[in-house]
């Protein structure tokens, strides 16, 4: 071969480590109709971040999904690239301007994907919404900063607000990564074992049962005997009972929905309370 490099195989995409996050986004193959995530942020350098690692990173490199980070400051209208202004009515902090944010949304909008604003006042994000997003064409995720985004642009662009929980982050970028990860892992071919998504927490309305592996005895603690029995029906029954017990103990809200999915018991209780003047039965 006279020292010449070996011929390159074109049968598989190469994974190239990099310390710069942006090129990984730009170099990912653009496979037609792949699931697409577009993030609107003033810190595009935060992406892909952890999304470039493990299974999501491999799926990104292989073109199973694509990621684009748009800098909201690119849509500013002054030389200082200002994206915020003081809150109307006074108060602390700054608010992201509707004209700048709207221009960023309009540049990304395609009529196929929902525009989602990550906000602590949004509806709770759950596994059901992750499945809905995974079954669609992708998502456009708006990451707020400062005190938030002018309400007018949220109303004018029919923006959906989602919350990861009852806490506040410094910005929406980490929340956007969580939403993307939750959806991407459900895409065909990303996890490899489709059964993993069937048996995990929330898939059946319950928290997941505990997991165990080797060694059989560790620090005086044993793997539950039933899991070593080879009796699949007994194992399934044990896992179901443990999932129910954990859900009842740790997530009463999920347990109520599990045992009464129609909410009839709650409605009946409310009607009884109303009929008795709120005192309940004597």
Backbone torsions as a table, in degrees:
resi	resn	phi	psi	omega
1	UNK	NA	-7.0	177.3
2	UNK	55.6	37.0	176.1
3	UNK	77.5	1.8	-179.2
4	UNK	-72.4	146.8	179.6
5	UNK	-65.7	149.2	179.7
6	UNK	-64.1	151.2	-179.6
7	UNK	-62.7	144.8	-179.5
8	UNK	-83.4	139.8	175.4
9	UNK	-87.4	134.4	178.4
10	UNK	-104.4	13.4	-178.5
11	UNK	-80.9	-14.3	-177.0
12	UNK	-147.8	143.5	178.6
13	UNK	-71.0	142.9	179.5
14	UNK	-89.3	143.6	174.9
15	UNK	-98.4	120.8	-176.4
16	UNK	-114.7	116.8	178.1
17	UNK	-67.2	146.9	-179.4
18	UNK	-152.0	147.7	175.1
19	UNK	-92.0	-7.3	179.9
20	UNK	-105.2	119.8	-173.9
21	UNK	-72.3	-31.0	-173.2
22	UNK	-63.7	-46.4	-177.7
23	UNK	-57.7	-31.9	-179.8
24	UNK	-62.6	-36.2	176.8
25	UNK	-66.7	-45.7	-174.6
26	UNK	-71.9	-31.6	-175.9
27	UNK	-84.3	-13.2	-178.2
28	UNK	-62.4	135.4	-177.9
29	UNK	-61.4	140.6	-179.6
30	UNK	-94.3	84.4	-179.7
31	UNK	-83.6	130.4	-175.6
32	UNK	-56.2	133.9	175.3
33	UNK	66.9	18.7	174.2
34	UNK	-69.4	155.1	177.0
35	UNK	-63.8	130.4	-172.1
36	UNK	-121.3	132.2	173.6
37	UNK	-115.2	126.3	174.1
38	UNK	-118.1	125.1	-178.1
39	UNK	-110.0	127.1	176.3
40	UNK	-101.1	116.7	-170.5
41	UNK	-154.0	157.4	172.1
42	UNK	-93.6	1.9	177.1
43	UNK	-128.8	66.9	-178.3
44	UNK	-63.1	-21.5	179.6
45	UNK	-67.6	-12.0	177.1
46	UNK	-73.5	-13.3	-176.0
47	UNK	-110.3	145.7	6.1
48	UNK	-78.6	-14.9	178.6
49	UNK	55.2	-134.3	-178.7
50	UNK	-64.9	-15.8	177.9
51	UNK	-68.8	-13.2	178.5
52	UNK	-87.3	-2.2	-176.0
53	UNK	-105.2	165.4	171.5
54	UNK	54.1	-142.1	-172.9
55	UNK	-68.4	-39.2	179.7
56	UNK	-67.0	-37.5	178.5
57	UNK	-66.2	-41.5	177.7
58	UNK	-64.9	-41.6	178.6
59	UNK	-64.9	-34.9	177.3
60	UNK	-65.7	-45.4	180.0
61	UNK	-65.4	-30.9	-178.9
62	UNK	-87.5	-2.8	175.6
63	UNK	82.9	16.2	176.4
64	UNK	-71.4	-21.6	173.1
65	UNK	-153.2	165.2	-179.0
66	UNK	-131.0	155.0	-176.9
67	UNK	-133.8	131.2	176.6
68	UNK	-131.6	129.6	176.8
69	UNK	-111.8	115.6	179.1
70	UNK	-101.0	131.6	178.9
71	UNK	-81.2	115.3	-179.4
72	UNK	-60.1	-29.9	-180.0
73	UNK	-63.6	-23.1	177.8
74	UNK	-65.1	-15.2	-177.9
75	UNK	-105.0	8.6	176.7
76	UNK	-69.6	159.6	-173.2
77	UNK	-110.6	10.0	179.2
78	UNK	-132.1	168.4	-175.2
79	UNK	-68.5	-18.9	179.3
80	UNK	-87.7	-2.9	179.4
81	UNK	58.1	45.9	-177.5
82	UNK	-75.3	136.5	179.9
83	UNK	-120.7	-0.5	-173.1
84	UNK	-137.3	166.8	178.2
85	UNK	-151.2	166.2	-179.9
86	UNK	-66.3	148.1	-178.1
87	UNK	-68.3	135.2	174.9
88	UNK	-63.0	136.3	-178.1
89	UNK	87.8	-1.3	179.0
90	UNK	85.2	173.4	-179.4
91	UNK	125.1	170.9	-177.4
92	UNK	-76.9	161.4	172.7
93	UNK	75.0	-169.9	-179.1
94	UNK	-130.0	161.7	-178.7
95	UNK	-123.5	139.2	-179.8
96	UNK	-70.6	133.1	-172.8
97	UNK	-69.8	141.8	-178.9
98	UNK	-70.7	-35.0	-177.7
99	UNK	-68.2	-39.6	-179.7
100	UNK	-70.7	-46.8	-179.7
101	UNK	-63.8	-39.9	179.5
102	UNK	-62.6	-40.1	178.9
103	UNK	-63.1	-37.9	178.1
104	UNK	-67.5	-42.9	178.9
105	UNK	-62.9	-44.5	-178.0
106	UNK	-63.5	-32.5	179.4
107	UNK	-69.7	-28.1	-177.7
108	UNK	-95.7	-24.1	-172.3
109	UNK	-63.5	140.2	179.2
110	UNK	-134.5	2.6	-179.9
111	UNK	78.2	-3.2	-178.6
112	UNK	-107.7	-27.5	-173.0
113	UNK	-115.0	141.8	177.3
114	UNK	-71.4	149.7	173.5
115	UNK	-98.5	122.2	-173.7
116	UNK	-119.6	128.1	176.5
117	UNK	-105.0	121.7	179.7
118	UNK	-80.9	114.4	-171.6
119	UNK	-147.9	139.3	178.5
120	UNK	-65.4	-14.0	178.9
121	UNK	-96.4	2.6	-179.2
122	UNK	-77.0	173.5	174.8
123	UNK	-66.8	145.3	-179.2
124	UNK	-60.4	133.0	176.4
125	UNK	-83.7	128.1	-179.0
126	UNK	-135.9	-178.7	-176.4
127	UNK	-63.2	-33.7	179.3
128	UNK	-63.4	-42.2	178.8
129	UNK	-69.1	-34.8	176.6
130	UNK	-61.2	-41.7	178.8
131	UNK	-65.3	-39.9	178.4
132	UNK	-61.7	-44.4	179.8
133	UNK	-64.8	-41.0	-179.4
134	UNK	-64.3	-29.4	-178.7
135	UNK	-82.6	-7.2	-179.8
136	UNK	-98.7	-159.1	-176.6
137	UNK	-89.1	-11.0	-178.4
138	UNK	138.3	-157.3	-177.6
139	UNK	-155.2	151.7	171.6
140	UNK	-110.7	119.6	-173.0
141	UNK	-113.5	120.3	-179.2
142	UNK	-95.2	122.2	-178.8
143	UNK	-102.8	112.6	179.0
144	UNK	-79.5	160.4	173.2
145	UNK	-142.4	176.5	-179.8
146	UNK	60.6	-132.3	179.5
147	UNK	-88.1	-4.7	-179.8
148	UNK	128.5	-163.7	-174.7
149	UNK	-113.3	142.1	176.6
150	UNK	-53.0	127.9	-175.3
151	UNK	-59.4	-30.4	-174.9
152	UNK	-62.1	-36.6	-179.8
153	UNK	-73.7	-32.5	176.6
154	UNK	-64.1	-39.8	178.9
155	UNK	-72.6	-43.0	-174.3
156	UNK	-69.2	-31.1	-177.0
157	UNK	-104.6	12.9	176.4
158	UNK	51.3	52.4	-176.7
159	UNK	-83.9	132.3	176.6
160	UNK	-85.6	133.2	178.4
161	UNK	-103.8	127.6	178.9
162	UNK	-125.1	145.1	179.1
163	UNK	-123.5	140.9	175.2
164	UNK	-86.2	-12.9	-179.1
165	UNK	161.5	-180.0	-176.7
166	UNK	-86.0	65.3	176.4
167	UNK	-154.1	166.4	-176.1
168	UNK	-120.5	131.5	175.9
169	UNK	-103.0	166.7	178.2
170	UNK	-72.8	-18.0	178.0
171	UNK	-167.3	175.5	-174.6
172	UNK	-89.3	-0.2	-173.0
173	UNK	-65.3	-45.4	-179.9
174	UNK	-64.1	-40.6	177.9
175	UNK	-63.5	-39.8	178.7
176	UNK	-62.5	-41.1	177.7
177	UNK	-61.5	-40.0	-179.8
178	UNK	-64.7	-42.6	179.5
179	UNK	-64.4	-44.6	179.2
180	UNK	-61.4	-46.7	-179.3
181	UNK	-60.6	-43.4	-178.6
182	UNK	-62.3	-34.6	179.6
183	UNK	-81.8	-44.4	-175.5
184	UNK	-62.2	-38.6	-177.8
185	UNK	-64.6	-16.2	178.7
186	UNK	-91.2	-6.3	-179.9
187	UNK	-70.6	144.6	178.6
188	UNK	-56.1	131.4	175.7
189	UNK	90.8	-7.9	-177.1
190	UNK	-79.8	-49.7	-178.5
191	UNK	-83.2	-27.2	-177.4
192	UNK	89.5	-51.5	179.1
193	UNK	-104.0	102.3	-176.9
194	UNK	-63.7	-24.7	-179.6
195	UNK	-64.6	-23.1	-179.7
196	UNK	-60.6	-34.3	-178.1
197	UNK	-82.9	-12.8	-178.7
198	UNK	-84.9	-36.0	-172.4
199	UNK	-97.9	-0.6	-175.4
200	UNK	-82.7	174.3	-178.9
201	UNK	-55.6	143.0	175.6
202	UNK	76.7	-13.9	-177.3
203	UNK	-63.8	-32.7	178.9
204	UNK	-116.1	18.0	-179.2
205	UNK	84.5	6.2	-178.8
206	UNK	-125.3	158.1	169.9
207	UNK	-71.7	157.5	-176.4
208	UNK	-76.6	145.9	176.3
209	UNK	-68.1	158.2	179.2
210	UNK	-61.9	152.9	178.0
211	UNK	-110.9	150.7	177.3
212	UNK	-142.6	155.7	176.2
213	UNK	-151.4	-166.4	178.2
214	UNK	-70.1	152.3	-2.5
215	UNK	-77.6	160.9	-177.8
216	UNK	-64.7	-34.3	177.2
217	UNK	-122.9	127.4	-178.6
218	UNK	-141.2	121.4	-178.8
219	UNK	49.4	41.6	177.3
220	UNK	79.5	3.1	-179.0
221	UNK	-107.6	133.0	-175.6
222	UNK	-102.4	149.3	166.8
223	UNK	-66.6	133.6	179.3
224	UNK	-50.8	133.7	-174.0
225	UNK	-57.3	-36.1	-176.3
226	UNK	-61.8	-30.2	-178.1
227	UNK	-73.7	-15.2	178.9
228	UNK	-101.4	1.6	-173.4
229	UNK	-76.8	-24.3	-175.3
230	UNK	77.3	3.2	-178.8
231	UNK	-91.6	99.0	-171.0
232	UNK	-62.4	-37.6	-179.7
233	UNK	-65.7	-43.0	178.5
234	UNK	-66.0	-38.8	178.7
235	UNK	-63.4	-45.5	179.3
236	UNK	-61.9	-40.6	179.3
237	UNK	-65.5	-41.3	178.6
238	UNK	-63.0	-46.1	-179.7
239	UNK	-62.7	-40.4	178.3
240	UNK	-63.5	-44.6	-178.6
241	UNK	-65.5	-38.2	178.3
242	UNK	-69.4	-38.9	177.4
243	UNK	-62.7	-41.5	178.9
244	UNK	-65.2	-43.4	-179.2
245	UNK	-63.9	-43.8	179.2
246	UNK	-64.2	-42.4	-179.4
247	UNK	-65.0	-43.3	179.5
248	UNK	-62.0	-37.3	-177.1
249	UNK	-78.9	-44.4	-170.1
250	UNK	-98.6	-26.7	-177.8
251	UNK	-133.9	75.6	179.8
252	UNK	-56.0	-30.2	179.8
253	UNK	-65.9	-43.4	177.3
254	UNK	-67.2	-37.5	-178.9
255	UNK	-64.7	-42.3	178.4
256	UNK	-60.7	-42.7	179.6
257	UNK	-67.9	-30.4	-179.0
258	UNK	-72.1	-44.5	-177.5
259	UNK	-82.4	-20.5	-179.2
260	UNK	-138.5	68.8	-173.5
261	UNK	-60.8	-25.5	-179.4
262	UNK	-85.8	-13.9	-178.7
263	UNK	74.4	14.9	-176.2
264	UNK	-65.4	-37.4	-179.4
265	UNK	-64.1	-41.7	179.1
266	UNK	-65.5	-42.1	179.1
267	UNK	-64.8	-40.2	179.0
268	UNK	-63.1	-40.3	178.3
269	UNK	-64.1	-39.2	179.5
270	UNK	-66.3	-39.7	180.0
271	UNK	-66.4	-40.0	178.7
272	UNK	-63.9	-41.7	179.0
273	UNK	-62.8	-40.7	179.8
274	UNK	-66.5	-39.5	-177.4
275	UNK	-68.2	-26.7	-178.8
276	UNK	-104.2	19.0	178.0
277	UNK	71.6	22.3	177.3
278	UNK	85.7	0.5	-176.9
279	UNK	-89.7	-18.1	-174.0
280	UNK	81.3	-176.6	-178.0
281	UNK	-75.5	145.2	177.6
282	UNK	-77.9	NA	NA
